[in-house]
């Protein structure tokens, strides 16, 4: 279909890291590239093949330190061959230790990490210190709390919990309180009739015996408050940090704590799906998952949205805004009650049913968990729970995020670790979540929280006093706990900094995450569309951005997420087609150049991101069909309108609208990946990124992907290199009529390889590409997707 006449001028193929593809010589006559300032990590040793297939193995306790005591170590995730990112190497000896004392347990598999990336060798002591901090805290939990299992089950003893005999046990951590009481409907709101008993380390407990008939003294559905007598004598009415259900009446500003203990809770009928080798994630928000201008429900999502997700070929749902948040417009990122599922969508049992139904469809369900900060609300949040500003959080300015105006956890505090680890455990075991996407990880990792800081890839940016090693230790503990107790679960880091080893096993001194979000990719697409004319698109730069990731650290690629859909930004579809989406998306109206170009590029951008950008893929709900306009929650600035806080799925059901073309392409793209599994396959071999022809071609999972980004040029008898000889046929074609294309290729055509080396492949094909549009000066878009027969 395409012939490669020249290599990319700014990123020559001969300069790629050996980690990107098998080594090969430069083209004849090509000058040797100078040693760049930014250098790649080194390739693995000869004969190294990575770990066995089969996913994670449940650890049996503490990772075995080198030269120390402990039990069986943790085995990391499978090690597929993935691309290396670039990182600037600091001068030898230039890095200064953040702390002089690094004695202690040593990360048992750190040598493997350093062998894989020798440029990390100057920071070996940093990794050892981080691992020692993790190991010693985990050992302290084992010695002082009866083990990690018991410690992370604290949600069953803290807060208000009912015994089998009907009695109620209450427990809180309020180190700054002078006295603690429980009040509510059950005692006529008497603030002093049920005092807690003071325990060690700032804990308080209360036992209320069952009634004579064996019934609970605190009925299901009754309202409660914890009464705190502060050090200044003031009485504070608070919601327990461990509250499971909070609601807000329409005539009130603050939330009320409601005791949730129904006579019969929802019983799950279906097991979680087996751990996925690769994820096709549908990022979702329950409240906006309806065309109607209102807050949608768990029930609506269960019966109306989950079937759509299944039909589209996604195998994973990532749920946002589930943890209770008082301010709806915060998108769920200003959490007030960490253990409560948001009541604005329904009851806890409604959410359990929704997850259970997803499991019945084979869909994995992830929670967007917010442990990076908390709402400043005190009446219905964690802030100043005991009357001080240091309960759960750092005191003073260190405990406040300057940009988010929220509170920052003190991750070195024992009870904060108990609270957060138990929070993760509860969402897995009570609701059936299959893992987490950790929000705001960059803010957690650094004392500067990423504010006013750019990350160039210099390794010195990831080590030193500016790194919050207490927060990093918490993340290591969290990932270890999840892997230890629920090895089938998945964790994802939202980190924009690119910290090395964040997605490597804890035993290597890494952060323990399974995946990180490839956050540079959507920014690159926005920059290209905003700043460049079609003829100026740089193929080498696109390929570099899509393949620039750390070796053996899995990435989740996405062209856009909820961030791009929010008011103040624009989705890809809206950037490409803008105002014409209001008038020219009907098939009854002429196909304008703007709509034609937008539809074709929308498909191309998503497929090349899907196939080349990582080890899993993510899409925000509605963006698969080019949802028009933006996302804006009800607020004073828009007169509390729900008009933009909804997803118009009905647009894809209308056969007179062109949205259905994009929806169909997204579905078949996912179904193709499900069939051939390119996300779980070794990295693609990019054989061509031709600047003047605007052609990108690569092979992955036995398939050939060919993209023509040229504004107006079509090609006939274009030679494309392939490694596997044989017969090839078209599998997915953006020019097909069912995807809004012009259908100028015969899908019955068979393409036979020739034993003719081309672009460092042993064989090649002669292909034909037709322009997507009959009008010049508009983008010529063609995707060719072929497989060996």
N, C-alpha and C positions, 0 to 999 in steps of 0.2 A: 504493500500500500504506500509506503514512504521510503525514500532513499536518503540515506545520511551522506551529505556531501561534505560536511565539516563538523568539527566538534565545537562545543560552546566556547566562545572566546574568553569569557570571564571565569569559567570553572571548567577547564579542560578535563576530559575524562581521565587523562593520564595522571592527574594530580589527586585522584580520589584515594581515600584511605584503603589499605588492604582489607580493612574490616567491612568495607562497603561491597566488595565483590572480590572474586579470585584475582590474584596479581596478574598483571599483563604489562607488556612493554609499551612505551609511547609510540604513536604513529611514526612511520618513517619520516625522517627529516624534522620532527618536532623538537624544539629546544627543550633541554631539561629544565624543569621548573625549579626556581630558587626555593630554598627552605623557607616556608612561610613563618610569620610570627606566631600565628595560631597553628598548633600542631594537633594531629590526631593521636588518640590512644594507640598503643601497639596492638598488633594482632595476637590471638591466643597462641600458645606453643604448638609446634607441629604435632599432629596426631590428636590434639585435644578435640573432643566431640561433645562436651557439655554433659549435663546430668541425664539420667534416664528419663524416659517419657513416663507419664502417669501422674503428674501433678505433685502436690505437696504430701509429705508424710507427717502425720501428727507427731509433734515433739513429745517427749516423755518427761519434760521437766526443764530444769535450768540448762541452757546450752553449756556444753563442756568447755571450760576455759583451758587454755594451754598452761600447763604447769600448776593448775589449781584443782580444787575439788568440784564435784558436781556430777550430774547424771548425763544421760544420752543427749547429744547435741541436736540442734535443729537442722533439718535439711531444707534448703531453699527451694524455690519453684524451679520447674524445668528451665533450661537455659537455651532458648532458641537463638539462632544467629540473628541479631538485630544490628542496626546501624550504630556506628559510633558518632558521637557528637564531637565538635571541636572544643578544645579548651586551651587557654593560654597557660603555658608552663612558667611558673615562677622561677627565679634564679635559685640554684642550689644553695641551701642554707639561709635563704632570705627570710623564710617564714619563722616567726618567733612563737614559742609555745604559749598557749593561753594560760597554762598552769604548769608549774615546774614538777609537781609530784604526779607521776603517771604510773606509780607502782600499783599492782593489783591484778585481777584476772585479765587474761589476754583473750582477744577475740580468736576463737579456734580456727576460723577459716579466712582470717585476714590475708594471709599470704596468697591465697587464690585471687583475691580482689586486686592486690598490688601487682601480681603477675599479669593480670589481665590489663591493668592500666598502670604502667610504671611511673607515669607522671604524678600519681598519688603517693609515691614513696616518701617524699619529704614530709608528708602529713601523717605518717604512720602513727606517731605518738598521739595525734588528735583522735584517730580512730580507736586506739587502745584506751585512751582516757574516757571516751564516750561509752565504749563497751563496758569498761569497769564501773562507770556510774550506773549503767543499766543493770549490770549483774549484781552489784551490791544492793541496789534497791529491791530487785526481785528477790534476792536472798533474804533481805530484811522482812519482806512480806511473808516469805515462807516460814521464817523463824518466829515472827510476832503475830501473825494473823491466821496461822494454820494453813497457809498455802494460798496460791493465786486463785484457785477455784473458790474457796470460801470468801476471800477478800472481795472478789468481783461479784459475789452474790449478795452484797450488802443491801441491794434494793429490796430484798425480802425481809430485812430487819429494820432498816431506816424508814422514816416516814410513818405512815399508819398502816399496819398490817393485821389481818384477822387470823386468829388461831382456829384450828379445827373445832375446838369446843365452844367457839363463839366469842371468846375473849379477844381483846384488842391490845396489841403491843405497839407502842409509839416510841420513836427514838429520833433525836436530832443532834446535830453538831452546831453549837452556838457558843463559841469560846468567849465571846464578849458579853454574854448575857449575865445578868444578876439572878434572874429567875425565868422559868419557862412554864407556860400553861397551855392546855388545850381547851378550846371553846368551840361552840357551834350549836346547831339545831338540837343536838342530842342532850345538851344541858341547859337549854334556854338562854344560851349565849352568856352564861355566867363566866366571867374571865378568870376566876380564881378557884373554882371548885375542883379542877383537875390539874394539880401541879405536877411537873416532872421532877424526878429525882436526879440530882447532880452526880455525874460520874467523873472518871478521870479524863484528861485531855479534852476538856470542853464539851463532852457529850452529856446528853440528858435523856432519861428514859421514863416511861409511864406505862403501867399496865392497868387496863380497865377490865375487870372480870365480866364474864357473860351474865346475862340476866337469869332470873330463876327458871325461865322456860328454855334456856340455852341459846336464846337469840342474841345477836350482837348488840351491844349497847350503843353502837354507832351505826345506824341503819344505812343501807345502800341509798345513795342519792341525797344524803343530808349534807349540808354545808358545814365547813370547818374553818378554823383559823388557829394558827399558833400565836400565842401571846408572848411577846418578849418584853421583859422588864430590862431596859437598857441601863448602862452604868450611871446615867444621869437621872434615873428614876422614871423616865418616860416609858409608857406602855405602847408597844408597837404590835399591830395586828398584821401577821405575815402568812403567806402561803408556804407550806412546807416545800423545800427544794426538791423533795422526792414525790411530790403530788402526782398522781396518775391521771387526773382528769380535772380540768378547769374550764369554766364557761363564763361567758359575759352576757348579761342581760342587755337587751337593746337600749334600755334607759340608763345604763351605767357606763362609766369610763373604764373601770378596772375589772379584772377577771375575779371570779369567785372559785374557791377550791371546793370541789364536790367529791365526796367519798365514793369511789367506784368499787363496788363489790357485789355484782349482780348474782342472784341465786344460781343462774346457769350462764356461764360465759361461753362464747363461741368456741367450738371444738374444731380444730383444723382436721381436714379429711385427706389432705394430700401432702406428700413429702416434698421437700425442696428438690429442684432439679439437680442432677449431677453437676459438679464443677465444670464450667465451660472452658474450653481451650482458648476461645476468643469471644469477645463481647461485641454485640451490636446493640448499643444502648439507646433507648428512647428516653431522653431526659424529660421529665413530666412534672406538672404542677396540678394537683387535683382541683384546686379552686377555679382555675381558668379553663378547665377541660370541657367546655360546653359552648355552643354558639350563643346561648342565652346570656343576657346581661345581668348575671347574678353569681354568687359563689356556688360553684358546683359541689357535688357531694361524693363521698366514697362510693356510694351505691351507683351513681352515674358513671364513675370511672370503671367500676367493676363490670357493668353490663353494657356500656356504650363505647368505652375507650379501649379496654383490654382486647376485645375482638379486633379492633382496627390495628392495634400494635402487632398482634399475632399475624394478621393478614399481610402486614407490611414486611414481615420477615425479621423483626427485631426479636432477640432472645433475652433481652434484659431491660428492665424498667428502673430508672433512677428517679426516686421521688424527692422532690424539693418541698420545703415548707411544711414538713410533717411535725417536727418538734414545735410545741406551742409558742406562738409569738403574738404579742398583743397588737403590734402594728402590722396590719395586713400588707401594706405597701412596702414593707421591708423585704419582701420576697422570701420571708422565713429566716432571714439572717440576723435578726435581733431576737434571739430566743429568750423567753421569760420562764418557761417551765420545761426543763430538759427531759423529764420522764413522762410528760403528757403528750399524747397524740392530739393534734389540733382539733378542737371541738367544733370549729366553724364548718367542717365538712361532714360531721357525724360523730358517732360514738366509737370508742376503742374497738368494740366488736365489729363495727362496720369496716374498720381498717383491717382487722384480722381476716375477715371474710374476703376482702379485696386481695390481700396477699395470697390467701389460700387458693382463690380462683386463678390468680396468675400462675401459681405453681401447677395447677391442674392443666394449664396450657403449655407447660414447659418453659415458663418465663421466670428468670431469676430477678429478684427484687432487691435493689440497693437503696439505702437511706443516705440522703445528703445530710451528713452530721456536722454540726457546728460546735466544735470544741475550741475554736480559736479565740472566741470572745463571747460576751453575754450582754443582754440589754441592761441599760442603766436603771430600768424600772425597779423601784423598791417596794411599792405597794403590792405588785403582783409578779415580781421577779426575784432574782437572787441578790441583787445589790443591797448592801447594808442589812442583810437578814438579821444579824444579831445586834444591830445598832452601830457597828463599826464599819469602816470602809475596807477592812482587811480580811473579812470572812469570805473565803473562796478566792479572793483577788489580791493582787499586790496593793499595798497602801500607797497613797499619794499619786503623783503624776505617772509613776511607772505602771499603775494599775488602770490607766485610761488610754484608749486608742484615740489619737488626735484626729484622725480622719473619720473614723466610724462613730465617734462619740459613744463608745461602749466600754465595758469593763474587761480587763485582761486577767486571766487566771494565773494563780501562783502555782506553777507546775512542780515546785519543789515541796509543796505542802502534802503531807501524808493523806489528809482527809480529802483534798482535792483529787488526788490520785484515786482514792476509793470512789469518790463521786463519779468521776469521768469513766473509769473502767467499768463500774457497775452500770453506768448508763448504756454503754455499748452492749454489755451482756444482756441487759433487759430487752433492748430492741431486737436482739437475735432470738432470745429464748421465749419471750412473751408474745411477740408479734410475728416472728418467723422471717425477719429480714435476712438476706443472704450475704450481707456485707455492707460496706460503707464507702462513700466518697467524702473524704475529709476536706472541708472547706477552709480556705484561708491558711494553708500550711506555710506559705511564705511568711506571713505575719508571725506565725508561731516560731519559726526557725531563727529569727534574727531579732536582736534587741531594737533595731531601728524599724522593724516590721515592714521593711521594704519601702518605707516612705521616703521619697526623694532619692531613691537609690536605683541605679541601673546596674544590670549584671552583664558583664562583657564575656564571661567564660573564664576569666582568670581564676585559677584554683584558690588563690589567696582570699578571694571573696567568700569562700565557703568555710574557712577555718579561722579561728582567732576569738578574741574577746567579744566581738560583735555577734557571735552565734549564741543563741539561748540554748545551752546544752541541757538545761532542765526540761525545756519544752521538747527538745529532740529525744531526750530520755523517755518522756511520757509517750511519745509516738512509737518508740521502740517497744515499750511495755505494752501499749495497746495492740500493736501488730503481733507481738509475741503471744499475748493472751488470746487473740482471735484465732491465730494459727494453732495454738496449743489446745484450746477447748473446742474450736469449730474449724478444723482444717479445710472444710469445704467452702468457707466464706472468703470473700474477696475484699481487698482494701485498695483504694485509689487516692492518690495525693494530688491536690490542686496546688501545685508549686510552680511559680513562674521563674524562679531563680535558677533552676537546673542543678540543684545541689547534687554532687556526685554520690553515688551509692544509696540514695534515698530509697530506691527500689531494688536493693539487694538484701539478702537475708541478714537478720540481726547477727548471726554467727560470724558473718564477714565484717562486722562493724557497721553494717548498713542500717537503713531506717526500717526495713522490713515490709515496705509496701509492695503490692503486686504490680501496680500500674501507676503511672503519672500521666497527667493531661498534657498533650502537646500544644501548649498555649500559644506558641509562636505562629502556628499555622493560620488560624483565623485572622490574626493581625496582618499577616502577609497578604491574604486575599483582599482584605479591606484596603490595604495600602496600594495594591496593584490596581484595583477597580477605581479608587479615588484619584490616583495621581498619574496613571499611565494610559496612553492611547493604546488601542489593541495592537498596533504594529510595533509598540515599544515593549511589549511583555517580554521578559527575560526568561527563557526556558531553563538556563542553568541555575538561576536564582530560585525558580519555583522548585526544581528538583532538589536543590540544596536544602531549602526550608523543609521540604517534605521528608527528607532522609536524614536530617541533622539531629540525631538522637544518640544517647549514650549506649555503648555496646552492652548488650544483655540486660538492659533495663527497659521493661516493656512500657510502651506509650499508647495512649488512646488518642487517636487522631479525630479531628472534627473541623469542618469548614466554618461552622458557626454554632453558638450555644445560646443560652438564655441571655447572656451579656449583650450580644449583638441585637437581640429582639427588643430590649428595653428602650423606653422613650429617651430621646437624646442620641440614640444610635440608629442604625438601619440594618435590616437583614440583607443578605446577598440579593434576594429577589427584588427588594425595594431599591437597592442601590443600582441594580441593573436596569430596572424597568420604571421605577419611580411613578410619576403621576399617570402614566399610560396604563397602569394596573387598574385604575378606576374606570377606564373607558374602552380598553381594547383587549380584554381577556376573554371576550365572548367569541366563539367560533363563527358566529353570525356576522361579526365585524371583520374587515380586512386584516390580514396578518401584517402588522407594521414592522419595519426593520428593527425598531427598539424591542418590541415584544419577541420577535423571532430571535434576535441576538441574545436577549435575556434568558429565554427558555433554554436555548442550546448551551450557553455558558453555565447556567445553573446546574445542568446535568453533568457537564464536564468537570466542573470544580469539585462537585461532590464525589464523583467516581474516582478521580485521580487522588483525592484525599483519602478515600476509603481504601483504595488498592495499594497506595504507595506510602501513606503517611504514618503507619504505625502497626500495632499488633491487635488493636481493637478500634471500634468506631463509635462515635456518639453523634446524635442528632437531637435538637430541641423540638418538642412537639409542635407540629404545624409547619415547621420550616421545610419539611420534606416536600411539601407541595407549593412552596413559595408563598406562605401566608402573607397577605398584604398588611401594610401599615406597621404599627409598633405595639409594644406591650406597656400599658400604663395602668397601675392599680388605682382604685378610688382614693382620692385625697382632696384636700382643700383646693389645691391648684387646678383641679379639673372638675370642681363641683361634685366630688364624690361619685363620679360616673364610672360605671362598669363597662362602658362601650368598648374600651380597648383592653379590658381585663377578661378576655375570652378567646377561645380558639374556634374559628369558623370551619369546622370539619365539613359542614354542609357544602362548602365550595367544591370539594372533590366529588361529591355525589351528584352534582349538576353536570350532565353530559354536554351542556351548551357552553361550559366554561373550560378554559385551557388548563386550569389547575390540575385537572385529572391526568394530564399528560405527565406532569412532574411527579405526581403521586404514583403513577404506574411505573415510571422509571425507577423511582426509589425502591419500590417493592421488588422489582425484578433484579435490581442491583443486589439487594440483601439476599434474595433467594439464590442468586448465583454464588454469592460468597458462602451461603449455607451448603451449597452443593459441592463447591471446589475447595473451600477452606483456605483462601489466600491469607487471611489475617493470622492464622496459626502456622503458616508456612514460613520457611526461611526467607530472608529479605529478597526483594526484587533485584534483578540484574538490569540496570538501566543501560541499554545499548545505544540510545540516541537521545540527545537533547540539542537539537539543531536550531541555531539562532535565526538564520535567515529563512529557513523553511517553517519555523515555529512548530516543530514536530518533537514530541516526546514519545519514546517507545521503551517498553520494559517487559520482562518476563517474571512471572511469579505463579507458583502453584501449577505449573504446566500450562499456563495461559499466556497469551500475548496481548498486551494492552497498547493501543496506539492512539495518540491524541494529536489532532491538528488544530493548533490555536491561531493559524494564520487568518488575518482579517478577510482575505478574498481569494487566496490561491488554493486550487484543487490540484490533486496529483493523480497521474495514471502511471502504472507500472513502476511503483515506488518500492525500492528494495529495503527490506527490513531484516535484520539479523535475528536468527533464532538458533537455539542450541539443539533442540530436539527435532530430528528429522521426521517427516511424515506428512499427513494430510491435515489441513486446518479448515475449519468452517466458522462462520460468524455466529456468535452466541448472543451478544448484546450490542445493539447498534443505535446510537442516539438519533440517527436519521430515520429510524422506523416510524411509520405513521402513528402507531399507538403511543409514541412518546412525543408527538408534536413535530416530528421531522418530515422530510420531503420524500423519503423512501425511494432513493435512487440507486440502491445496491440490491442485487439479487442474492438473497440469503441462501439460495440453493447452490451458489457457486462454491466449488472446492478449490482450495489453494494448496499446491504441492511444494514442499521445500526443495531447494536445490543444494547440492554439495558445493556451495560457493561461499567461502568465509566472508563475513561482513560485520564490521563493528565488533571485532573480537568474539564473534559467535561462529561456530563451525559451519552453520548452514544459514540460508536466507530464503525469504519469500518475496515474490513480486505482488504488490497489493495495489488496489485502486481506492481513491478517496474522492467523494463528491462533496462539493460545498453544500453547507446546510441551507444557504439562502441563494436565491437567484439574483439577488441585488448586490452589486459590487459595493465596496466601501463599508460592508458590514461583515461581521465576523464569520469566517468559514470554519464551522465546527464539525468535527467528525470523530467519533469514537469507534474504534474497531476492537473487538474482543473475540479472540479466537482460541481454540484449543487443539492440541494434537489428537488425532484420531487413532 
